[in-house]
Amino acid sequence: MNSILLTEAATGGGTGSILMMVGYIAIFGVAIYFLMIKPQKKEQKRMEALLSTMEAGDSVLTTSGFYGVVIDVTDDTVIVEFGNNKNCRIPMQKTAITQVEKPQDAVAAE
């Protein structure tokens, strides 16, 4: 009789452990959202805002590490002039731009 009660007591906690497991999964999912997904979306919105305000004359940094000056902006492409040589103008996608500095920002920094 005692062994039957011990067995029932040991197996009776199954529902509680399932609820606890679901709770841990939910907490883990919320942590993943706030630590990984939300900051990534925030950075993506910041980059979209940065690229939408880009205009000719802005200094830019590309993903490959080159600094240049924007010559022309279209819907999804940008023509960037690199270096002192005025003949080095390269069309590239807007997504290749990682940093934009407005000319008035450079003057204010000095």
ZABA-125959 format. One record per residue (C-alpha): chain; x, y, z; residue in one letter. Coordinates in Angstrom, 2 decimals. Example, Ala and Ser with C-alpha at 12.3 -4.5 7.8 and 13.67 -1.06 7.14 Angstrom:
<recs>
['A', [12.30, -4.50, 7.80], 'a']
['A', [13.67, -1.06, 7.14], 's']
</recs>
This chain:
<recs>
['A', [0.00, 0.00, 0.00], 'm']
['A', [2.81, 2.41, 0.86], 'n']
['A', [4.58, 1.75, -2.44], 's']
['A', [1.36, 2.59, -4.38], 'i']
['A', [1.03, 5.92, -2.55], 'l']
['A', [4.68, 6.76, -3.21], 'l']
['A', [4.28, 5.96, -6.90], 't']
['A', [1.14, 8.14, -7.19], 'e']
['A', [2.88, 11.00, -5.37], 'a']
['A', [5.86, 10.78, -7.71], 'a']
['A', [3.75, 10.72, -10.89], 't']
['A', [1.14, 13.23, -9.70], 'g']
['A', [3.55, 16.15, -10.18], 'g']
['A', [3.55, 15.68, -13.98], 'g']
['A', [1.04, 18.45, -14.64], 't']
['A', [2.98, 20.90, -12.49], 'g']
['A', [6.26, 20.15, -14.23], 's']
['A', [4.66, 20.66, -17.66], 'i']
['A', [3.32, 24.04, -16.58], 'l']
['A', [6.72, 24.94, -15.18], 'm']
['A', [8.37, 23.94, -18.47], 'm']
['A', [5.89, 26.06, -20.45], 'v']
['A', [6.59, 28.95, -18.09], 'g']
['A', [10.36, 28.63, -18.63], 'y']
['A', [9.86, 28.52, -22.41], 'i']
['A', [7.69, 31.64, -22.25], 'a']
['A', [10.25, 33.48, -20.13], 'i']
['A', [13.03, 32.40, -22.49], 'f']
['A', [11.01, 33.61, -25.50], 'g']
['A', [10.40, 37.01, -23.91], 'v']
['A', [14.09, 37.32, -23.03], 'a']
['A', [15.09, 36.50, -26.63], 'i']
['A', [12.67, 39.14, -27.93], 'y']
['A', [13.97, 41.92, -25.67], 'f']
['A', [17.65, 41.00, -25.98], 'l']
['A', [17.88, 40.21, -29.69], 'm']
['A', [14.86, 41.06, -31.84], 'i']
['A', [13.82, 44.45, -30.44], 'k']
['A', [17.32, 46.04, -30.60], 'p']
['A', [17.76, 44.76, -34.15], 'q']
['A', [14.46, 46.33, -35.25], 'k']
['A', [15.41, 49.59, -33.53], 'k']
['A', [18.75, 49.68, -35.37], 'e']
['A', [17.00, 48.88, -38.66], 'q']
['A', [14.58, 51.80, -38.19], 'k']
['A', [17.51, 54.10, -37.33], 'r']
['A', [19.34, 53.10, -40.52], 'm']
['A', [16.20, 53.59, -42.65], 'e']
['A', [15.77, 57.09, -41.19], 'a']
['A', [19.45, 57.86, -41.77], 'l']
['A', [19.34, 56.71, -45.39], 'l']
['A', [16.11, 58.56, -46.12], 's']
['A', [17.67, 61.90, -45.06], 't']
['A', [20.82, 61.37, -47.15], 'm']
['A', [21.37, 63.98, -49.85], 'e']
['A', [24.07, 65.20, -52.21], 'a']
['A', [27.10, 66.65, -50.44], 'g']
['A', [26.94, 64.37, -47.39], 'd']
['A', [30.07, 62.51, -46.32], 's']
['A', [29.48, 58.77, -46.03], 'v']
['A', [31.23, 55.64, -44.82], 'l']
['A', [30.55, 52.45, -46.78], 't']
['A', [30.39, 48.91, -45.46], 't']
['A', [33.77, 48.23, -47.08], 's']
['A', [35.37, 51.06, -45.08], 'g']
['A', [35.70, 53.71, -47.79], 'f']
['A', [34.89, 57.36, -47.07], 'y']
['A', [33.29, 59.38, -49.83], 'g']
['A', [30.96, 62.22, -50.73], 'v']
['A', [27.47, 61.64, -52.12], 'v']
['A', [27.04, 63.08, -55.60], 'i']
['A', [23.55, 61.83, -56.49], 'd']
['A', [20.77, 59.93, -54.72], 'v']
['A', [18.01, 57.89, -56.38], 't']
['A', [15.43, 55.51, -54.91], 'd']
['A', [17.77, 52.63, -54.08], 'd']
['A', [21.18, 53.69, -55.41], 't']
['A', [23.71, 56.36, -54.53], 'v']
['A', [26.62, 57.72, -56.57], 'i']
['A', [29.60, 58.28, -54.29], 'v']
['A', [32.81, 60.13, -55.14], 'e']
['A', [35.95, 58.74, -53.48], 'f']
['A', [39.23, 60.54, -52.80], 'g']
['A', [40.61, 63.69, -54.39], 'n']
['A', [40.27, 62.29, -57.89], 'n']
['A', [36.99, 63.65, -59.24], 'k']
['A', [36.82, 60.81, -61.78], 'n']
['A', [36.31, 58.12, -59.14], 'c']
['A', [32.52, 58.02, -58.90], 'r']
['A', [30.93, 54.70, -58.06], 'i']
['A', [27.21, 53.85, -58.01], 'p']
['A', [26.24, 51.65, -55.06], 'm']
['A', [23.17, 50.53, -53.18], 'q']
['A', [21.94, 52.64, -50.28], 'k']
['A', [22.25, 49.63, -48.00], 't']
['A', [26.04, 49.75, -48.48], 'a']
['A', [26.15, 53.03, -46.51], 'i']
['A', [26.76, 52.59, -42.79], 't']
['A', [27.34, 56.15, -41.62], 'q']
['A', [26.28, 59.59, -42.89], 'v']
['A', [27.74, 62.91, -41.80], 'e']
['A', [26.05, 66.12, -42.87], 'k']
['A', [28.33, 69.03, -43.92], 'p']
['A', [26.89, 71.28, -41.18], 'q']
['A', [27.75, 68.61, -38.57], 'd']
['A', [31.41, 68.72, -39.65], 'a']
['A', [31.51, 72.52, -39.38], 'v']
['A', [29.88, 72.43, -35.94], 'a']
['A', [32.44, 69.86, -34.70], 'a']
['A', [35.33, 72.20, -35.54], 'e']
</recs>
